[in-house]
């Protein structure tokens, strides 16, 4: 009896593909000894304003990370930067998807033959969130949020279901889709606020402040209110509406807001002309 080397699902005695993830069966692991990558990950998250993920790899465990997110590693941790996928076509398709997600074309893989430690961090002040995903469990996160994950985690793109959400949702049509099993870490700005919505319970959020939500949560965009609120409320014309059941994580600071607040100091003063108040109504990028 064998296990899928991609998702860890028990494989049938005959067949060419995994019944859970669809991966081609090229070998397995004996029953009673699941792949090492599915061992619980030993990690801690340290820091306040720019947190560091400290992961202590055990022999056989493997991670992959967004290029440039590693802070340090011990010499016994081997690393290799490569495109995801086995064939040239899969590599090119993966590169295209990652470009759409706003990520780099390459991923960096880390593996330890003996115990060793490696550290990762985000690129600007904010928080790190870990998700322990079960086989087949999926979460959606904002673009650029992915930091590092066990190699059993599937990273993909997801298109929003509604046209309005795509045009006015702050993140465009593209979200990152992460599917278990395994542990994955994401990063976003400021502090996090977490909600667990009951079935039918809704939450209205500034469109750019959504960090992550479970696949059971419905995502839509609605008008923020009257024209006066849209013009002078400072939040744009639209709000994201998330409806439960499921878990939702919101950030207090977006990268766009931080850039906007720093911009007056680069241009020599905090000057706002009349038309500037209206120019960002339809461009809800914060």
Secondary structure, 3 states (H helix, E strand, C coil): CEECCCCCCEECCCCCECCCCCCECCCCCCCCCCCHHHCCCEEEEECCCECEEEEEECCCCEEEEECCCEEEECCCEEEEEECCCCCHHHHHHHHHHHHHCCCCCCEEEEEECCCEEEEEECCCCEEEEEEEECCCCEEEECCCCEEEEECCCEEEEEECCCHHHHHHCCCCCEEEEEECCEEEEEEEECCEEEEEECCCCEEEECHHHEEEEECCCEEEEEECCCHHHHHHCCCCCEEEEEECCEEEEEECCCHHHHHHHHHHHHHCCCCCCCCHHHHCCCCCCC
